Amino acid sequence: MNDAASLPVVIVGCGFSGAMLAARLAEQGQASVLIERGEQMGLGVAYSAVLDAHRLNVRSERMSARPDRPADFTGWLALHAPDFADPNGFAPRRLYGRYVQDRLAQTEAAHPGLIRRVKGEAVRIEGETVILSDGARVPGRAVVLATGNPPPRPTVAGAAPRRIADPWSPDALSDIAPADDVLILGSGLTMVDVVLALQA
Ligand SMILES: Cc1cc2nc3c(=O)[nH]c(=O)nc-3n(C[C@H](O)[C@H](O)[C@H](O)COP(=O)(O)OP(=O)(O)OC[C@H]3O[C@@H](n4cnc5c(N)ncnc54)[C@H](O)[C@@H]3O)c2cc1C
């Protein structure tokens, strides 16, 4: 029998929130299990971007993952990507993903055994136990849902063979040929990112 207090905190989702929560817990000597269904830990949708044109929408000097070290991200950029080290600049999101992954790995190394990574999809919670799609059970003393935002929902009715409902899904734009005309519905930040991706 497990003593509940000795169980880890179970964190579902390892984007920015899950990764940095596990890191902060480890620094306090608390164990956690990170469950992520995607291939990569620490990226989530926002920081899985691959193009340099896909930038943060916040200046680098305000993107530290550590409130106690405001220059943490700009210091990391100076070391790992000096071309983007301007604190007032808007760095590529892919670099921010690498920063989150680095900081998670660094914390794991400094606090061995406190963070366990599990690749899988959480489908149900029973009490404080998370059940994965393969039936595995991950018991904890608390469960944190760090699953981010749901994928975009189509708000326009009707089917079109070449309609792309989620521009952030992998390879969403890869079937578009250079001569194709593309109609984009919506005019926010995702539209800007899609235009930049099509131009590239
Ligand atoms: C395109 C885009 C650009 C953005 N740009 C910025 C920016 O410049 N600056 C900024 O501060 N914020 C930005 N954001 C907001 C950004 O998403 C948040 O700041 C932050 O990344 C959210 O982190 P999260 O961990 O909550 O969610 P996410 O990063 O979405 O992570 C959630 C994770 O949970 C996993 N998951 C979900 N369900 C399950 C399940 N059932 N089982 C297992 N795993 C699961 C997902 O695979 C994912 O990895 C942007 C968002 C988007 C979509």
The ligand as an SDF file (V2000), in Angstrom:
LIG
                    3D

 53 58  0  0  0  0  0  0  0  0999 V2000
    0.3430   29.7320  -31.7640 C   0  0  0  0  0  0  0  0  0  0  0  0
    0.4930   30.2040  -30.3500 C   0  0  0  0  0  0  0  0  0  0  0  0
    1.4550   31.1800  -30.0430 C   0  0  0  0  0  0  0  0  0  0  0  0
    1.6150   31.6150  -28.7230 C   0  0  0  0  0  0  0  0  0  0  0  0
    2.5610   32.5670  -28.4560 N   0  0  0  0  0  0  0  0  0  0  0  0
    2.7800   32.9460  -27.1800 C   0  0  0  0  0  0  0  0  0  0  0  0
    3.8030   33.8940  -26.8530 C   0  0  0  0  0  0  0  0  0  0  0  0
    4.4870   34.4290  -27.7630 O   0  0  0  0  0  0  0  0  0  0  0  0
    4.0080   34.2140  -25.5640 N   0  0  0  0  0  0  0  0  0  0  0  0
    3.2540   33.6690  -24.5740 C   0  0  0  0  0  0  0  0  0  0  0  0
    3.4830   33.9680  -23.3920 O   0  0  0  0  0  0  0  0  0  0  0  0
    2.2810   32.7850  -24.8420 N   0  0  0  0  0  0  0  0  0  0  0  0
    2.0280   32.4150  -26.1180 C   0  0  0  0  0  0  0  0  0  0  0  0
    1.0110   31.5400  -26.4050 N   0  0  0  0  0  0  0  0  0  0  0  0
    0.2060   31.0340  -25.3070 C   0  0  0  0  0  0  0  0  0  0  0  0
    0.8910   29.7640  -24.8760 C   0  0  0  0  0  0  0  0  0  0  0  0
    0.2020   28.6610  -25.4170 O   0  0  0  0  0  0  0  0  0  0  0  0
    0.9930   29.6980  -23.3920 C   0  0  0  0  0  0  0  0  0  0  0  0
    1.7800   30.7690  -22.9360 O   0  0  0  0  0  0  0  0  0  0  0  0
    1.6510   28.4080  -22.9040 C   0  0  0  0  0  0  0  0  0  0  0  0
    2.4810   27.8130  -23.8650 O   0  0  0  0  0  0  0  0  0  0  0  0
    0.5520   27.4640  -22.5340 C   0  0  0  0  0  0  0  0  0  0  0  0
    1.1800   26.3790  -21.9250 O   0  0  0  0  0  0  0  0  0  0  0  0
    0.3480   25.1670  -21.3680 P   0  0  0  0  0  0  0  0  0  0  0  0
    1.3630   24.2550  -20.7740 O   0  0  0  0  0  0  0  0  0  0  0  0
   -0.7580   25.6570  -20.5210 O   0  0  0  0  0  0  0  0  0  0  0  0
   -0.3490   24.5210  -22.6560 O   0  0  0  0  0  0  0  0  0  0  0  0
    0.3100   23.8000  -23.9040 P   0  0  0  0  0  0  0  0  0  0  0  0
    1.6200   24.4020  -24.2440 O   0  0  0  0  0  0  0  0  0  0  0  0
   -0.7330   23.7520  -24.9490 O   0  0  0  0  0  0  0  0  0  0  0  0
    0.6220   22.3230  -23.3810 O   0  0  0  0  0  0  0  0  0  0  0  0
   -0.3760   21.3990  -23.0960 C   0  0  0  0  0  0  0  0  0  0  0  0
    0.2280   20.0260  -23.2800 C   0  0  0  0  0  0  0  0  0  0  0  0
   -0.6830   19.0590  -22.7770 O   0  0  0  0  0  0  0  0  0  0  0  0
   -0.6470   17.9360  -23.6280 C   0  0  0  0  0  0  0  0  0  0  0  0
   -1.8990   17.2180  -23.4260 N   0  0  0  0  0  0  0  0  0  0  0  0
   -3.1580   17.6910  -23.6190 C   0  0  0  0  0  0  0  0  0  0  0  0
   -4.0660   16.7670  -23.2730 N   0  0  0  0  0  0  0  0  0  0  0  0
   -3.3620   15.6830  -22.8420 C   0  0  0  0  0  0  0  0  0  0  0  0
   -3.7620   14.3980  -22.3550 C   0  0  0  0  0  0  0  0  0  0  0  0
   -5.0570   14.0620  -22.2290 N   0  0  0  0  0  0  0  0  0  0  0  0
   -2.8050   13.5170  -22.0120 N   0  0  0  0  0  0  0  0  0  0  0  0
   -1.4840   13.8480  -22.1280 C   0  0  0  0  0  0  0  0  0  0  0  0
   -1.0610   15.0400  -22.5830 N   0  0  0  0  0  0  0  0  0  0  0  0
   -1.9890   15.9550  -22.9370 C   0  0  0  0  0  0  0  0  0  0  0  0
   -0.4850   18.5180  -25.0180 C   0  0  0  0  0  0  0  0  0  0  0  0
    0.0460   17.5540  -25.9080 O   0  0  0  0  0  0  0  0  0  0  0  0
    0.4850   19.6710  -24.7450 C   0  0  0  0  0  0  0  0  0  0  0  0
    1.8370   19.2980  -24.9090 O   0  0  0  0  0  0  0  0  0  0  0  0
    0.8150   31.0820  -27.7050 C   0  0  0  0  0  0  0  0  0  0  0  0
   -0.1400   30.1010  -28.0280 C   0  0  0  0  0  0  0  0  0  0  0  0
   -0.2930   29.6610  -29.3240 C   0  0  0  0  0  0  0  0  0  0  0  0
   -1.3220   28.6060  -29.6340 C   0  0  0  0  0  0  0  0  0  0  0  0
  1  2  1  0
  2  3  1  0
  2 52  2  0
  3  4  2  0
  4  5  1  0
  4 50  1  0
  5  6  2  0
  6  7  1  0
  6 13  1  0
  7  8  2  0
  7  9  1  0
  9 10  1  0
 10 11  2  0
 10 12  1  0
 12 13  2  0
 13 14  1  0
 14 15  1  0
 14 50  1  0
 15 16  1  0
 16 17  1  0
 16 18  1  0
 18 19  1  0
 18 20  1  0
 20 21  1  0
 20 22  1  0
 22 23  1  0
 23 24  1  0
 24 25  2  0
 24 26  1  0
 24 27  1  0
 27 28  1  0
 28 29  2  0
 28 30  1  0
 28 31  1  0
 31 32  1  0
 32 33  1  0
 33 34  1  0
 33 48  1  0
 34 35  1  0
 35 36  1  0
 35 46  1  0
 36 37  1  0
 36 45  1  0
 37 38  2  0
 38 39  1  0
 39 40  1  0
 39 45  2  0
 40 41  1  0
 40 42  2  0
 42 43  1  0
 43 44  2  0
 44 45  1  0
 46 47  1  0
 46 48  1  0
 48 49  1  0
 50 51  2  0
 51 52  1  0
 52 53  1  0
M  END
$$$$
